[in-house]
Amino acid sequence: MNKLQTTISIVTEQQKQLLSNSTFEVRKNYLKQLANLADEMGISEPCQGLYDSYTARASTPDLRFQLFHTVRLIDKEAKTKAFTPDGMLYNEPCIPSLEEAEKILGKVSFPIDDGLFNTGHLIRRAEREMDYLQLSDSTRGQYMKAWRELYIFLYLQVDTIFSRNRCNAFVQDAVTKYQNNKLRMWKLKIRRRAVNVLFEVADTGCFKWKLFRLHKTCCHEESLEKLRLQYLDFLRTKNLEKTTIDLHDYVIRIMFTGLGITDVSEISIMKPEKIQGMLLSISERLNLNSRGTIFPIIRQILLYLHKTKLMASDYSGMIMTPAYQQMHLKPYLNASNEIKLYEAMKDAPLRTKAMMLLALRLGLRDIDICNLKFNQIDWKNDRITLEQEKTGVMLSLPLLDDVGNAIMDYVMNERPKSAGGVPHVFVRKQAPYKKLSSLYMYCSRLFTKADIKTENRMSRGTHVCRHTLTHKLLLEKVPHQVITDTLGHVSKESDKPYLSMEEKMLRECPLDLSLVGQKYWEEGVAHA
């Protein structure tokens, strides 16, 4: 007997023990048909080609079921890991149960080493660890689908034993499929995140929600990457904010790209002309304000390279911070653009609409809207009373009807029910439910959707809404003290930048420019 005949014989005996006589005779007949087809094709062992030819005979749904089930039995016994015509495994590996996982991992000390445990055990532990997030059924399903895909990937490679390298290979496979337009970005992200969660469980035995950021590399050359990480470690010793370090990270990467270097050794022979070319290439991508932020960081990096003796000369003196005159005119929406914004808000999510009304109608700052809590809203007396994040000063404003209705509409119809214990009004749409950090993204999207152009200069943040309210109050000749109180300013000096929006009054008192450019004499000295 060849290998295929032996496998069919074993499966036949197994089915005889499990099925009734009538059902067994039917199953036995299908197994015999498979054996006959193999003889016709000259095939002596179970294989994908035999399975494909056999299942291709299906002409009805019932026959298709019988043929597929026959192949499934043979594939399982022969361990051929064959695929259906739809690209699915005939026999997907079963992930162990949570009870099995707890029995195995219950007394294990973390972190665990590769090659010791079934990946399925870690998957079940990760699934349990994420219970506290109160994820929706669809989100939990996406995580579980990604883990199941990982489990199958490992199964097809060798086995399902946990290995960090093979898990990373699964992520790289997803990246390749995305680059070849065979996988959507959101699926790539969920697979990558699912693997990161699994790694954290393998390292600590538990999981706490966080954002997983991609490991950024400036290039594939190892010495440059080592230098970048060394510079970031140096910044951390100076106790800088993470956002500042991230900005330095961005700058050093675009510097290496602009310089066109492929090895650390090229830094030591760097010429001023190459640095000048790098500055020009970066300048083309940045506006004047951004250059004023980026260029000083380039100066610091060049100084660091010289002090660490990686660069022979100190070229930091070459970097001059671009000079620019700050625009003091506040951006705001004119009447027509304000109408366009309100029209766009009609189709916006309820959360976006409520937040934008707080900015437009009450002039609240972005941070104060994000921090707004339920106990700061007095529904009975229609007041909002809060302590401003920027100044620490208490601010009390009337809760206007449209603003209050928008907040209530969001709370009743869109705010996640599972976020009932969160004190902040506006929370994330997905677990874990916590307050938002910024409104800029939502405001910017509305401006883009409505094709809104602000007056004075291009701006897309919620401060435009605050400026728009101020502009309207100035047009209505509302006393400045009322405006000061409404905006929550501590000092009247804070109102000075807003005076530029009183355009009509400014036109009434222009300076006489007739003397500009004229020459005159004073005490024997010529002036121009």
C-alpha positions in Angstrom: 0.0 0.0 0.0 1.2 3.5 -0.8 0.9 6.5 1.5 -2.5 7.6 0.1 -4.0 4.1 0.4 -2.8 3.8 3.9 -4.3 7.2 4.8 -7.6 6.3 3.2 -7.6 3.0 5.1 -7.0 4.8 8.5 -9.8 7.4 7.8 -12.2 4.6 6.7 -11.7 2.8 10.0 -12.1 6.0 12.0 -15.4 6.9 10.2 -16.7 3.3 10.8 -16.4 3.9 14.5 -18.1 7.2 14.4 -21.0 6.9 11.9 -24.1 4.8 11.5 -24.0 2.1 8.9 -25.9 3.9 6.3 -23.9 7.1 6.6 -20.6 5.2 6.8 -21.4 3.5 3.4 -21.9 6.9 1.8 -18.6 8.2 3.3 -16.8 5.0 2.3 -18.0 5.4 -1.3 -16.6 9.0 -1.5 -13.3 7.8 -0.1 -13.2 5.1 -2.8 -13.9 7.7 -5.5 -10.9 9.7 -4.3 -8.7 6.6 -4.4 -9.8 5.8 -7.9 -9.1 9.3 -9.1 -5.6 9.1 -7.6 -5.0 5.9 -9.6 -6.1 7.6 -12.8 -3.8 10.5 -12.1 -0.9 8.3 -11.0 -0.8 9.9 -7.6 0.4 7.8 -4.7 0.3 10.2 -1.7 -2.1 13.0 -0.5 -1.4 16.3 -2.2 -3.0 19.7 -3.1 -3.3 18.7 -6.8 -5.3 15.6 -6.0 -7.6 17.6 -3.7 -8.2 20.3 -6.4 -9.1 17.7 -9.1 -11.4 15.8 -6.7 -13.4 18.9 -5.5 -13.6 20.3 -9.1 -16.2 17.5 -9.7 -18.7 19.2 -7.5 -21.8 20.2 -9.5 -24.3 20.8 -6.7 -24.0 22.3 -3.2 -24.7 18.9 -1.6 -22.0 17.1 -3.6 -19.6 20.0 -2.9 -20.1 19.5 0.8 -19.5 15.7 0.6 -16.3 16.1 -1.5 -14.9 18.9 0.6 -15.6 16.9 3.8 -13.8 13.9 2.3 -10.8 15.9 1.5 -10.9 17.5 4.9 -10.7 14.1 6.6 -7.7 13.0 4.4 -5.9 16.3 4.8 -6.2 16.2 8.6 -4.9 12.6 8.8 -2.1 13.2 6.3 -1.2 16.7 7.8 -0.9 18.1 4.2 -2.1 21.6 5.3 -4.0 22.0 2.0 -6.1 24.9 0.9 -9.6 25.1 -0.5 -10.2 26.8 -3.9 -11.1 29.9 -1.9 -7.7 30.0 -0.3 -8.8 28.8 3.1 -7.3 25.8 5.0 -9.3 22.7 4.9 -8.3 22.2 8.5 -7.4 25.4 10.4 -5.5 24.8 13.7 -7.5 25.2 16.8 -6.4 27.8 19.3 -6.3 26.4 22.8 -9.1 27.4 25.2 -8.7 30.0 28.0 -8.8 27.2 30.6 -5.9 25.4 28.9 -4.0 28.6 28.7 -4.5 29.5 32.4 -3.4 26.0 33.4 -0.2 26.3 31.4 0.6 30.0 32.1 -0.8 30.3 35.6 2.5 29.6 37.4 4.8 30.9 34.8 7.1 33.9 35.5 7.3 36.6 32.9 9.0 37.5 30.5 8.9 34.1 28.7 11.5 32.9 26.3 10.9 31.9 22.7 10.2 28.3 21.9 8.7 27.2 25.2 4.9 27.8 24.9 2.2 27.5 22.3 1.3 30.9 20.8 -2.4 30.1 21.3 -1.9 30.2 25.1 -0.5 33.7 24.9 -3.4 34.7 22.6 -5.9 33.6 25.1 -4.1 35.4 27.9 -4.0 38.6 25.7 -7.7 38.2 25.0 -8.5 38.1 28.7 -6.1 41.0 29.6 -8.1 43.2 27.2 -11.4 42.6 28.9 -11.1 45.7 31.1 -11.1 47.9 27.9 -14.7 47.0 27.3 -14.1 46.8 23.6 -17.1 46.5 21.2 -17.8 43.1 19.8 -16.6 44.2 16.4 -13.3 45.5 17.7 -12.7 42.3 19.8 -13.5 40.3 16.7 -10.9 42.2 14.6 -8.2 41.5 17.2 -9.2 37.8 17.4 -9.2 37.6 13.6 -5.7 39.1 13.5 -4.5 36.6 16.1 -6.1 33.7 14.3 -4.3 34.8 11.1 -1.0 34.9 13.0 -1.7 31.5 14.4 -2.3 30.1 10.9 0.8 31.8 9.6 2.9 30.1 12.3 1.2 26.8 11.7 2.0 26.9 8.0 5.6 27.8 8.6 6.6 25.1 11.1 4.4 25.0 14.2 2.5 27.2 16.5 5.3 27.6 19.2 5.8 31.2 20.2 8.7 33.0 18.5 9.2 36.7 18.4 11.1 36.5 15.1 8.3 34.5 13.4 5.7 36.9 14.7 7.7 39.8 13.3 7.8 37.9 10.0 4.0 37.8 10.1 3.9 41.6 10.3 6.5 42.0 7.5 4.3 39.7 5.4 1.4 42.0 6.0 3.5 45.0 5.1 4.5 43.3 1.8 0.9 42.5 1.0 -0.1 46.1 1.7 2.7 47.4 -0.6 1.4 45.1 -3.3 -2.2 46.4 -2.9 -3.3 43.0 -1.5 -4.1 44.3 2.0 -5.8 47.4 3.3 -4.0 49.8 5.6 -6.4 49.3 8.5 -5.9 45.5 8.3 -2.1 46.0 8.4 -2.5 48.2 11.5 -4.7 45.8 13.4 -2.3 42.9 12.6 0.7 44.9 13.8 -1.1 46.1 16.9 -2.3 42.5 17.7 1.3 41.3 17.6 2.5 44.2 19.8 -0.1 43.3 22.4 1.0 39.7 22.3 4.6 40.8 22.8 3.7 42.9 25.9 1.8 39.9 27.3 4.8 37.7 26.7 7.0 40.2 28.5 4.9 41.2 31.4 1.9 38.8 31.6 -0.5 41.6 31.2 -1.5 44.5 28.9 -2.2 48.2 29.5 -3.7 50.2 26.7 -1.2 52.5 24.8 -0.4 53.7 21.4 2.2 51.6 19.6 4.4 53.7 17.4 6.4 52.5 14.5 10.1 52.1 15.1 11.5 54.9 12.9 14.7 54.3 11.1 16.5 57.0 9.1 17.9 54.4 6.6 18.8 50.8 6.4 22.5 51.5 7.2 23.2 50.3 10.7 25.8 53.0 11.8 23.5 55.9 11.0 20.7 54.3 12.9 23.0 53.7 15.9 24.0 57.4 15.7 20.3 58.5 15.7 19.5 56.4 18.7 22.6 57.6 20.5 21.6 61.3 19.9 18.0 60.6 21.2 19.5 59.0 24.4 21.6 62.1 24.9 18.5 64.2 24.7 16.7 62.1 27.3 19.5 62.8 29.8 18.6 66.5 29.5 15.0 65.7 30.7 13.4 67.1 27.6 9.7 66.6 26.9 8.9 63.6 24.7 7.3 65.9 22.1 10.6 67.8 21.9 12.6 64.6 21.5 10.3 63.4 18.8 10.8 66.7 16.9 14.6 66.3 17.2 14.2 62.7 15.9 12.2 64.0 12.9 14.9 66.7 12.2 17.9 64.3 12.4 16.2 61.9 10.0 15.4 64.6 7.4 19.0 65.9 7.8 20.5 62.6 6.9 18.2 62.4 3.9 19.0 65.9 2.8 22.7 65.3 3.2 22.5 62.2 1.1 24.9 60.3 3.4 24.9 56.5 3.6 27.4 55.9 6.3 28.6 57.6 9.5 32.1 57.9 8.1 30.9 60.5 5.5 30.0 62.9 8.3 33.7 63.4 9.2 34.5 64.7 5.7 31.4 66.8 5.3 31.8 70.1 3.4 29.9 73.4 3.9 28.5 73.1 0.4 26.7 69.9 1.2 25.2 71.4 4.4 24.1 74.4 2.4 22.4 72.1 -0.1 20.7 70.2 2.7 19.3 73.5 4.1 18.0 74.5 0.7 16.2 71.1 0.2 14.6 71.4 3.7 13.6 75.0 3.1 11.6 74.1 0.0 9.4 71.8 2.1 8.8 74.2 5.1 7.1 77.5 5.5 8.9 80.4 7.2 7.5 79.7 10.6 8.5 76.0 10.5 12.0 76.9 9.4 12.2 79.1 12.5 11.6 76.0 14.5 13.6 73.4 12.6 16.8 75.4 11.8 17.8 75.9 15.5 17.5 72.1 16.0 19.8 71.5 13.0 22.3 73.9 14.7 22.1 71.8 17.9 22.6 68.5 16.0 25.7 69.9 14.1 27.1 71.1 17.4 26.5 67.6 18.9 28.3 65.9 16.0 31.3 68.2 16.4 31.5 67.7 20.2 31.4 63.9 19.8 34.2 64.2 17.2 32.1 62.7 14.4 32.4 66.0 12.5 35.8 67.6 12.1 34.6 71.2 12.0 31.9 73.0 13.9 29.4 74.0 11.2 26.7 75.0 13.6 27.6 78.7 13.1 26.4 78.3 9.5 22.8 78.0 10.6 21.0 81.3 10.8 17.5 81.2 12.2 15.2 82.8 9.5 14.0 86.2 10.4 10.3 86.9 9.9 7.8 89.4 11.1 5.1 87.9 13.2 1.6 88.5 11.9 -0.5 90.1 14.7 -3.8 90.2 12.8 -6.0 87.5 14.2 -7.6 85.0 11.7 -11.4 84.9 11.8 -14.4 83.8 9.7 -16.4 86.4 7.8 -20.2 86.1 7.7 -20.4 84.0 4.5 -17.7 81.5 5.7 -19.4 81.2 9.1 -22.6 80.2 7.3 -20.7 77.6 5.3 -19.3 76.2 8.6 -22.7 75.9 10.2 -24.0 74.1 7.1 -21.1 71.6 7.3 -21.8 71.0 10.9 -25.3 69.8 10.1 -23.9 66.5 8.7 -21.1 66.2 11.2 -21.1 63.7 14.1 -23.0 64.9 17.2 -19.8 65.1 19.2 -18.1 67.4 16.6 -21.2 69.6 16.4 -21.4 70.1 20.2 -17.7 70.9 20.5 -17.7 73.3 17.6 -20.7 75.2 19.1 -18.9 75.6 22.4 -16.0 77.2 20.5 -18.2 79.3 18.1 -20.9 80.5 20.4 -19.0 80.7 23.8 -15.4 81.2 22.6 -14.0 78.4 24.8 -10.5 77.4 24.2 -9.7 74.0 22.7 -8.2 72.6 26.0 -11.2 73.8 28.1 -13.6 72.0 25.7 -11.6 68.8 26.0 -11.5 69.1 29.8 -15.2 70.0 30.2 -16.9 67.8 32.9 -20.5 67.1 33.6 -20.3 68.7 37.1 -19.3 72.0 35.4 -22.6 72.2 33.6 -25.5 73.6 35.6 -28.5 72.4 33.6 -31.0 73.9 36.0 -29.6 77.5 35.8 -28.2 77.2 32.2 -24.6 78.0 33.2 -21.2 76.5 32.4 -18.6 77.2 35.1 -15.1 76.0 34.8 -11.5 76.8 35.7 -9.5 77.7 32.6 -6.6 75.5 32.0 -4.4 78.3 30.6 -4.9 80.9 33.3 -6.4 79.0 36.3 -9.1 81.6 36.5 -12.8 80.6 37.0 -15.0 81.4 34.0 -18.8 81.4 34.1 -20.8 81.6 30.8 -24.5 81.2 29.9 -25.4 77.8 28.5 -27.1 78.9 25.3 -30.1 76.8 24.0 -28.4 75.6 20.9 -25.2 74.7 22.7 -27.0 72.9 25.5 -29.2 71.0 23.1 -26.2 69.9 21.1 -24.4 68.6 24.2 -27.5 66.7 25.3 -28.1 65.3 21.9 -24.5 63.9 21.9 -24.8 62.5 25.4 -28.1 60.8 24.8 -27.6 59.5 21.3 -23.9 59.1 20.4 -21.7 59.0 23.6 -20.7 55.4 24.3 -22.9 53.9 27.1 -19.9 52.1 28.5 -18.2 55.5 29.2 -20.7 56.3 32.0 -18.0 56.4 34.6 -15.9 58.9 32.8 -16.4 62.5 34.2 -15.5 64.3 31.0 -18.3 65.1 28.5 -16.4 64.4 25.3 -14.7 61.1 25.1 -13.1 58.8 22.5 -15.5 56.7 20.4 -13.6 53.5 21.1 -12.4 51.9 24.3 -10.6 52.8 26.5 -13.0 55.8 26.9 -11.1 58.9 28.0 -11.2 62.6 27.3 -10.0 63.9 24.0 -6.6 65.7 23.8 -7.4 68.2 21.0 -10.2 69.4 18.7 -7.9 70.5 15.9 -8.5 67.5 13.7 -12.2 67.8 13.8 -12.2 71.5 13.2 -9.7 71.2 10.3 -11.9 68.5 8.6 -14.9 70.8 8.7 -13.0 73.7 7.3 -11.8 71.5 4.4 -15.2 70.0 3.8 -16.8 73.5 3.6 -13.9 75.0 1.7 -13.5 77.7 4.2 -10.9 80.5 3.9 -10.1 82.5 7.0 -9.5 86.3 7.0 -6.0 87.7 7.5 -4.2 84.4 7.3 -4.8 80.7 6.8 -5.7 79.0 10.0 -7.7 75.9 10.7 -7.8 75.4 14.5 -10.6 76.1 17.0 -9.0 79.4 18.0 -10.5 80.7 14.7 -13.9 80.2 16.3 -12.8 82.1 19.4 -11.5 85.0 17.2 -14.7 84.9 15.1 -16.9 85.4 18.2 -14.6 88.3 19.3 -14.9 89.9 15.8 -18.7 89.7 16.0 -18.8 91.3 19.4 -16.5 94.1 18.2 -18.8 94.8 15.3 -21.8 95.0 17.7 -19.8 97.6 19.7 -19.9 95.4 22.8 -17.8 97.0 25.6 -14.3 95.7 25.9 -14.8 94.7 29.5 -17.6 92.4 28.5 -15.4 90.9 25.8 -12.6 90.4 28.3 -15.0 88.6 30.7 -16.4 86.5 27.9 -13.0 85.3 26.7 -11.8 84.7 30.3 -8.8 87.0 29.9 -6.9 87.9 33.1 -5.7 91.3 31.9 -7.0 93.9 29.5 -3.5 93.7 27.9 -4.6 90.3 26.5 -7.3 92.1 24.4 -4.8 94.2 22.5 -4.2 91.7 19.7 -7.9 91.6 19.1 -8.2 95.3 18.5 -6.8 94.8 15.0 -10.2 93.2 14.1 -11.9 96.6 14.6 -11.1 97.5 11.0 -13.6 100.3 10.6 -12.2 102.2 13.6 -8.6 101.6 12.5 -9.4 103.2 9.1 -10.5 106.3 10.9 -7.1 107.0 12.5 -4.3 106.2 10.0 -1.0 107.9 10.4 0.0 110.6 7.9 2.7 109.0 5.7 3.5 112.2 3.6 6.8 112.7 5.4 8.1 109.2 4.7 11.1 109.4 2.4 11.6 113.2 2.5 15.0 114.7 3.5 15.3 117.4 6.1 17.9 119.1 8.2 18.1 119.3 12.0 21.1 120.8 13.8 23.3 120.3 10.8 22.6 116.6 10.5 20.9 115.2 7.4 17.9 112.8 8.0 16.0 110.8 5.5 
